[in-house]
Amino acid sequence: MVNFEPSVTLNNGQKMPMLGIGTWQSKPNEVRDAVDYAIDVGYRSIDTAYVYGNEAEIGETLTKKINEGKIKREDIFITTKLWSTYHHPDRVADGIKKSLERLQTNYIDLYLIHNPAHFKFIDESNNFPKDANDKVMYEKVDIVQTWKELEKAVDQGLLKAIGLSNFNKRQIQQILDNSRIKPANLQVECHAYFMQKPLFEFCKQNNITFTAYGPLGSPQRPSVRPEDPILLKEPKLAEIAQRHNKTPAQILNRFLIERGRVTIPKSVHRERIKENFEILDFKFSDDDLKELDALDKNLRYFLFEFIQDSPDYPFADPY
Ligand SMILES: NC(=O)c1ccc[n+]([C@@H]2O[C@H](COP(=O)([O-])OP(=O)(O)OC[C@H]3O[C@@H](n4cnc5c(N)ncnc54)[C@H](OP(=O)(O)O)[C@@H]3O)[C@@H](O)[C@H]2O)c1
């Protein structure tokens, strides 16, 4: 099987494949086969998070593939994320330790702060602490101190690269201004309807690679608004797909790579996992690219309503 070739180079010199398999909402029992099959197809990058609740099953699957001799640990690029209940500097090391244990590995390739809001820690099973009025319980944390803990974990060899997710420009700048190790990657919503050009350019200027989540428009996200157009049903995509004998999903993933974004489509279905991987055997014409660029409507599907009342809510800024 071929591995996926196009990659970005992180600020630590490490390469990250421009295609990975996403695993949000991939349930235990589903994610095992998805990751196992994705590795057989040629995926070498896996995106997960503490809060997805599937790190342990991904860890088991990776260990199995390593024991079978199909892959070596160093062939696989693992991204996972620090959840908001672990932002306090006293708890960061514990958050990292739990992910390492669950993933059955002694290092993580890329570790991101999942989102900029800080939650109170109640206990390990409570990822969304709420008070009696059903309000999220926030905590006061200086995110720069959280970042310093990540830097320590890099020094200890537990994390190879560190980065951010769902941070806006101002919040990224704060980390840039107060860090010894600069963020290597930003993971945010990005797709043909929402290419995030200003944020992408800002990251590029600062040597921060850019990962697109929701690359297919995340059709199964719980926060679907009925008025939102469905990206996978965009008529223009169907036209372009037909021209190349490809599917709309393949066009979306390939377009992101063409525009310098890492794409991490999620699927738990074998035929789709394979489909999302088979995107390098055609070339866009200049007209295709013009038409795809024109689809951008600055449409954010993910509003993160659950942290809208946090002082660190990221999406009130223009970008
Ligand atoms: N950092 C963050 O805050 C954040 C937020 C959201 C997502 N993410 C990451 O980004 C990954 C991708 O985002 P996402 O899962 O929200 O959305 P997505 O990848 O845009 O879309 C996934 C959905 O599309 C379906 N699908 C997959 N391949 C398809 C194909 N070829 N044709 C038609 N439908 C297809 C999947 O269904 P089936 O599984 O049923 O096939 C699933 O419902 C996540 O899994 C996660 O790893 C990160």
The ligand as a Gaussian input file, in Angstrom:
#p B3LYP/6-31G(d) Opt

LIG

0 1
 N      -10.527000      20.799000      16.900000
 C      -11.837000      20.765000      16.908000
 O      -12.510000      21.464000      17.681000
 C      -12.544000      19.875000      15.934000
 C      -13.904000      20.084000      15.659000
 C      -14.513000      19.256000      14.728000
 C      -13.782000      18.266000      14.106000
 N      -12.463000      18.067000      14.410000
 C      -11.645000      16.993000      13.767000
 O      -11.842000      17.057000      12.365000
 C      -12.363000      15.815000      11.904000
 C      -13.260000      16.034000      10.708000
 O      -14.352000      16.876000      11.014000
 P      -15.850000      16.329000      11.202000
 O      -15.804000      14.918000      11.638000
 O      -16.575000      17.283000      12.040000
 O      -16.489000      16.466000       9.777000
 P      -16.155000      16.017000       8.276000
 O      -14.928000      15.191000       8.223000
 O      -16.283000      17.220000       7.450000
 O      -17.405000      15.121000       7.951000
 C      -17.575000      13.861000       8.537000
 C      -18.950000      13.341000       8.138000
 O      -19.016000      13.142000       6.727000
 C      -19.330000      11.789000       6.435000
 N      -18.429000      11.382000       5.330000
 C      -17.120000      11.047000       5.416000
 N      -16.612000      10.761000       4.206000
 C      -17.626000      10.910000       3.329000
 C      -17.716000      10.753000       1.928000
 N      -16.663000      10.394000       1.216000
 N      -18.906000      11.014000       1.342000
 C      -19.984000      11.398000       2.077000
 N      -19.956000      11.553000       3.417000
 C      -18.780000      11.319000       4.040000
 C      -19.063000      11.011000       7.716000
 O      -19.976000       9.937000       7.862000
 P      -19.571000       8.426000       8.241000
 O      -18.574000       8.456000       9.364000
 O      -20.889000       7.850000       8.651000
 O      -19.018000       7.819000       7.002000
 C      -19.323000      12.050000       8.791000
 O      -20.686000      12.137000       9.093000
 C      -13.078000      15.275000      13.145000
 O      -13.416000      13.931000      13.039000
 C      -12.079000      15.601000      14.214000
 O      -11.003000      14.672000      14.187000
 C      -11.829000      18.878000      15.294000

